[in-house]
Amino acid sequence: MSTNTYQAVAAIPDIATYCHLRKASGLSTKTVEAAARGLPASLFAVQIMLGELVVGMGRVVGDGGTSYHVVDIAVLPEHQGKGLGKMIMREITHYLQQNAPESAYVSLIADGPAQDLYAQFGFKHTAPASVGMAYKI
């Protein structure tokens, strides 16, 4: 693998990498226990590599038939602004197009300006017909 180009690799990040990428990119932190339970249940995951370093990631979770949820889109701050979010979303979109049935519902929660990235891949606001809601433990 080249040390000066980014490459997308379809692979679930390890727990330490996952927790580091979330925190460093400004997403909410997850406990090691939560990551250990959740990561193996991924339907799809992609990591962006720079040499041997993981600098970005994204995952798809869900039931594999009716519902898919795009989560954990994260890029280390020093690598942001280089098209890596688009690279992640291209990989995720390809996975969904190849694997999700026609009637499947694909959702995500967009934080701030990330909505502009997701719109480029066909995601649309659901309000006012529906709104995102959350329950936090």
N, C-alpha and C positions, 0 to 999 in steps of 0.2 A: 504494500500500500504506500502510495506516495506520501511524503511528509508535508507537501505544500499545497495539496488540493483536498477539498472536502469530499467525502464519499458517504452516501447513504447505505446503511447496512440494516437489513430486516432482522432485528434481534431485540430481545427484552433487556433493558439495562440491569446491571446488578443492583442490589439494594443501596450500597454506598453511593454509587454513581447517580441513581435515581434521586436519592435524598439531597445530594449535593447540587444537582442541576435545578431541582425545584427551588431550593433556598437561594442559590446564587442568581437565578434569573428573576427572583422577586415573587414567585408563586408561594402559596402557603406551604408551610413545612408539614411533613408527614412523619410519623414515628417509624422506627425500624420495624416494629410489629405490624403496623398497617401496610408498609411496603412489602414485607415478607408474605403477607396474606394476599395482597392484591396483585402484585406483579405476575405471578404464575397464571392468573386468571385472564390475562390479556388475550384478546382475540388477535391483535396485531400490534407490533411495536417496531419503531424505526429509531435508529441512533445515527447521528451525524458524527463522523469521525474525521479528525485531522491527525493523520498518522495513527498512533495508538491512543490518542486522547479523544474521549467522547465530549463533544462540545454542544450537542443538542439532542433532543429526543421528542417523540410524540407517540401516543398509544391510542388504540381503539379498544373499548370494552363493551360488553353487552351480552345478549343471549345468542348471538350468531344467526338470528333469523328475523325477528320482528323489530329489534331495537339495537341500535349501535350508538355509542357516545364517544366523541373525540375528546381526549383528555391529555393533560401533561405536555402540552406544546411548550417547550422550554429551550432557550438558547443562552449560553453563557454571555454575559454583557459584552465582553471583549470581542465576541464573534457576531454580535447583532449588527443589522444593517448590511449584511452581505448576501442576502437572499436565502438564508438557511431555513427560515420559517416557510418560505415557498417550497423549498426542497422537501421539507417534512410533509407539508400538506400535499404535494404531488404524490409522494409515496402512499400516504393515507388514502387519498382519493383513488389511486390505482387499486389499492387493496379493496376498497369499498365497491368499486365498479366491477371487480372480478368476483367478489364473494357475497355481497348483500343482495338478497332477493328484491325484485322490483317493488314490492309493497313495504319494504323495510323503512323504518323511520330513523334518520341519522340526526343527532343533535349535538350541540356543544354550547358551552357558556363562553362568551367572548368578553374578555377584560379590556376595557378602554379601546385604544386604537387597534387592537388585534382584530376587531370586527372588520376592518378594511382588508386585512389579509384573507380572512375567511370568506368574505364576499367575492373575492377573486376566484374562489373555488365553488361558487354556486350556493353558498349558505345565505339565507335571508332572515331578516328579523321576523319573529313570529307574532309580536304584539301588533295590534291589540287583540287578535284572536286568541292568543295564549301568551303567558308570561313565564319566564323561568322562576323557579322557586327552589329553596334549599332548606334542608334541616341539618343543623350542625350538632354533632355529639359533643 
